[in-house]
Every structure is written in structure tokens, then in C-alpha cells.
Amino acid sequence: MLELLSQADLDIILPWRNDPAVRQCMYTSHVITADEHQKWFKHMSATDDRMALLFSVDNKPRGVVQFNQLNINTRRGMWGFYIDPKAPPHCSLLMEFEALEYAFAVLELHKLDCEVISFNKKVINLHKKSGFLEEGWFVDYHYDGTQFHDVCRLSMLANNWPEHRARIAARIDRLQPHTDSSA
């Protein structure tokens, strides 16, 4: 489930964002102070071209989905996410599904783009398995304070979402525990 991020959620998500495994995969990779976190939330909440949503599974917060560069005229936007480092592995796929559903069904985007730092192969593969197409690589695009990294640009069009939606929903269904009522 996705719902707009609230002030009350900030204390939950700051430790996720500051986890070293999460930070290394983000453009903002330094430890974020509580003050910076508050300013980010105020900026996120005050503009129409971005939004942050809390992702929950079984009423337990598990991640954050962010949309930015939203343009209602061109029906385009960018997105990214981070997840509670202690979340079960299948949460990434669930969050991806919910984010795509939100982008195409709620925001009614025509095209959704994302960028992933090149060493984050797990997320690049997740996006590709979900139906994102690789549009290109930005060479030495991100500097982490020590070295430069390439960035992979991926996208999905709304008219491709129904096919991918059905396939991802089937994958999710296979991950869910099923009870046998005949026993």
C-alpha cells in the first residue's frame, strides 16, 4: 500500500535513508541530519512536481517511493525508491508494482523514467524484469565523493504497463503463501 508521506513518518524513514547500504545507492550519499531531513520533507510537500509516499506491507512501513519532475502537461515523471534494509526480499517487487500502478493509474503518466547507479545491478535487473527498457548510460554521471560512476537510464510507457502488470501480479501471487482449504 502507498500513502502520502507524513511528518509522523520521518523518524521511521531517516534510519533507512542513512543506512550505509541504502546511502551508497543514492545520489545524496552522505549521512542526512534530522534538520536536512525536515527541509527535504518541507520542500517535497510544498511543490507540485514531486511527491513522496510511504510503502507498507501488512500495515508495517517498509519503504519510500518518490516521484519527481512530474509534469501534468507532458505526462512524464521520474521515480526512485528506497527500502527498509530489514524488509523481506520480496518487498522490492511489491513496492515496484505499487509504484508503477500509482504512476500509471493514479498520476496517469504516459512515461515514467528512472536512473540507477551502475553498480546497483540488483535494482537495474528488478526494473528490467518489471518491464523497464534501458534507454542509455550516462558516463561518469555520479560522483560519490571518491570516484565517478556511470548511471543507467530506464523507462516504461503507460501503454506497456497492462502487459507487465499482469506478469508482475502473477510473480507476486507465486510469492504469497497459500493455504490449502481442503486439508
C-alpha positions as CSV (number, residue, x, y, z in Angstrom):
1,M,0.0,0.0,0.0
2,L,1.2,3.5,-0.8
3,E,0.1,6.6,1.1
4,L,1.4,10.2,1.2
5,L,4.4,10.5,3.5
6,S,3.5,12.4,6.6
7,Q,5.5,14.3,9.2
8,A,4.9,11.4,11.6
9,D,6.7,9.0,9.2
10,L,10.0,11.0,9.2
11,D,11.5,9.3,12.3
12,I,10.8,5.9,10.8
13,I,12.4,6.5,7.4
14,L,15.5,8.6,8.4
15,P,17.4,5.5,9.7
16,W,16.6,3.6,6.4
17,R,17.9,6.5,4.4
18,N,21.1,6.7,6.5
19,D,21.8,3.0,6.3
20,P,25.2,2.6,4.5
21,A,23.8,0.1,2.0
22,V,21.0,2.5,1.1
23,R,23.1,5.6,1.0
24,Q,25.7,4.2,-1.4
25,C,23.0,3.7,-4.0
26,M,21.6,7.2,-3.8
27,Y,22.7,10.5,-5.3
28,T,22.7,12.0,-1.8
29,S,25.1,9.6,-0.1
30,H,26.2,11.5,3.0
31,V,24.6,10.9,6.4
32,I,21.5,13.1,6.5
33,T,20.9,15.2,9.6
34,A,17.4,15.5,11.2
35,D,17.4,19.1,10.1
36,E,18.2,18.2,6.4
37,H,15.5,15.5,6.6
38,Q,12.9,18.1,7.8
39,K,13.9,20.5,5.0
40,W,13.7,17.8,2.4
41,F,10.2,16.9,3.6
42,K,9.0,20.5,3.6
43,H,10.3,21.0,0.1
44,M,8.8,17.7,-1.1
45,S,5.4,18.7,0.4
46,A,5.5,22.3,-1.0
47,T,5.9,21.6,-4.7
48,D,3.5,20.1,-7.2
49,D,6.2,18.4,-9.3
50,R,7.3,15.9,-6.6
51,M,5.8,13.6,-4.0
52,A,6.9,11.0,-1.5
53,L,4.8,8.0,-0.5
54,L,5.2,5.6,2.3
55,F,5.1,1.9,1.2
56,S,3.6,-0.5,3.8
57,V,3.0,-4.3,3.8
58,D,0.6,-5.7,6.4
59,N,0.4,-2.2,8.0
60,K,4.2,-2.2,8.5
61,P,6.2,0.6,6.9
62,R,8.8,-0.9,4.5
63,G,10.0,1.8,2.1
64,V,9.6,5.1,0.4
65,V,8.6,5.8,-3.2
66,Q,9.5,9.2,-4.6
67,F,8.2,10.8,-7.8
68,N,9.8,14.0,-9.1
69,Q,9.9,16.1,-12.2
70,L,6.2,15.4,-12.6
71,N,4.7,17.3,-15.5
72,I,1.0,17.0,-16.0
73,N,1.2,18.6,-19.4
74,T,3.7,16.1,-20.9
75,R,2.5,13.3,-18.5
76,R,6.1,12.4,-17.7
77,G,7.9,11.9,-14.4
78,M,10.9,10.3,-12.7
79,W,10.8,8.0,-9.8
80,G,13.0,6.3,-7.3
81,F,12.7,4.3,-4.1
82,Y,14.5,3.1,-1.0
83,I,13.5,0.3,1.3
84,D,13.9,-0.6,4.9
85,P,17.2,-2.6,4.9
86,K,15.5,-5.2,7.2
87,A,12.5,-5.7,4.8
88,P,11.9,-9.2,3.4
89,P,13.4,-9.6,-0.1
90,H,10.0,-9.7,-1.9
91,C,9.2,-6.2,-0.7
92,S,11.2,-4.6,-3.5
93,L,9.0,-6.3,-6.1
94,L,5.8,-5.4,-4.2
95,M,6.9,-1.8,-3.9
96,E,7.8,-1.6,-7.6
97,F,4.4,-3.0,-8.6
98,E,2.6,-0.4,-6.3
99,A,4.7,2.4,-7.6
100,L,4.1,1.6,-11.2
101,E,0.4,1.2,-10.6
102,Y,0.3,4.6,-8.9
103,A,2.3,6.2,-11.7
104,F,0.1,4.9,-14.5
105,A,-3.4,4.6,-12.8
106,V,-3.4,7.5,-10.3
107,L,-0.9,10.0,-11.8
108,E,-1.9,9.0,-15.3
109,L,1.6,9.4,-16.6
110,H,2.5,8.5,-20.2
111,K,6.1,7.8,-19.4
112,L,8.0,7.0,-16.2
113,D,11.8,7.3,-16.1
114,C,14.4,6.3,-13.5
115,E,18.1,6.4,-13.0
116,V,20.2,3.8,-11.3
117,I,23.9,4.0,-10.4
118,S,25.7,1.4,-12.5
119,F,26.9,-0.8,-9.6
120,N,23.4,-1.3,-8.3
121,K,22.8,-4.3,-10.6
122,K,20.1,-5.7,-8.4
123,V,17.8,-2.7,-8.9
124,I,18.7,-2.5,-12.6
125,N,17.6,-6.1,-13.0
126,L,14.5,-5.6,-10.9
127,H,13.4,-2.8,-13.2
128,K,14.2,-4.7,-16.4
129,K,12.3,-7.8,-15.1
130,S,9.4,-5.4,-14.4
131,G,9.3,-4.2,-18.0
132,F,11.5,-1.1,-17.9
133,L,13.6,-0.6,-21.1
134,E,17.2,0.6,-20.9
135,E,17.4,3.9,-22.7
136,G,21.1,4.6,-22.2
137,W,24.0,5.1,-19.9
138,F,25.4,8.4,-18.6
139,V,29.1,8.0,-18.4
140,D,30.8,9.3,-15.2
141,Y,27.5,10.9,-14.3
142,H,27.6,10.5,-10.5
143,Y,30.5,11.4,-8.2
144,D,30.2,9.8,-4.8
145,G,33.0,11.9,-3.2
146,T,35.6,9.3,-4.1
147,Q,35.0,8.2,-7.7
148,F,32.7,8.7,-10.7
149,H,30.1,6.1,-11.6
150,D,28.0,5.6,-14.7
151,V,24.2,5.8,-14.4
152,C,21.7,3.6,-16.2
153,R,18.6,5.4,-17.5
154,L,15.4,3.2,-17.8
155,S,11.8,4.0,-18.7
156,M,8.4,2.5,-19.1
157,L,5.4,3.7,-21.2
158,A,1.9,3.6,-19.9
159,N,0.7,1.5,-22.9
160,N,3.1,-1.2,-21.9
161,W,2.1,-1.3,-18.3
162,P,-1.0,-3.6,-18.6
163,E,1.1,-6.5,-20.0
164,H,3.8,-6.0,-17.4
165,R,1.2,-5.5,-14.7
166,A,-0.3,-8.9,-15.3
167,R,3.1,-10.6,-15.4
168,I,4.3,-9.0,-12.1
169,A,1.0,-9.7,-10.4
170,A,1.4,-13.4,-11.3
171,R,5.0,-13.3,-9.8
172,I,3.7,-11.7,-6.7
173,D,0.9,-14.3,-6.4
174,R,3.5,-17.0,-6.6
175,L,5.4,-15.4,-3.7
176,Q,2.4,-15.2,-1.4
177,P,1.8,-18.1,1.0
178,H,-1.3,-20.1,0.0
179,T,-3.4,-22.1,2.4
180,D,-4.9,-25.4,1.3
181,S,-8.6,-25.3,2.5
182,S,-9.1,-29.0,1.6
183,A,-6.8,-30.2,4.4
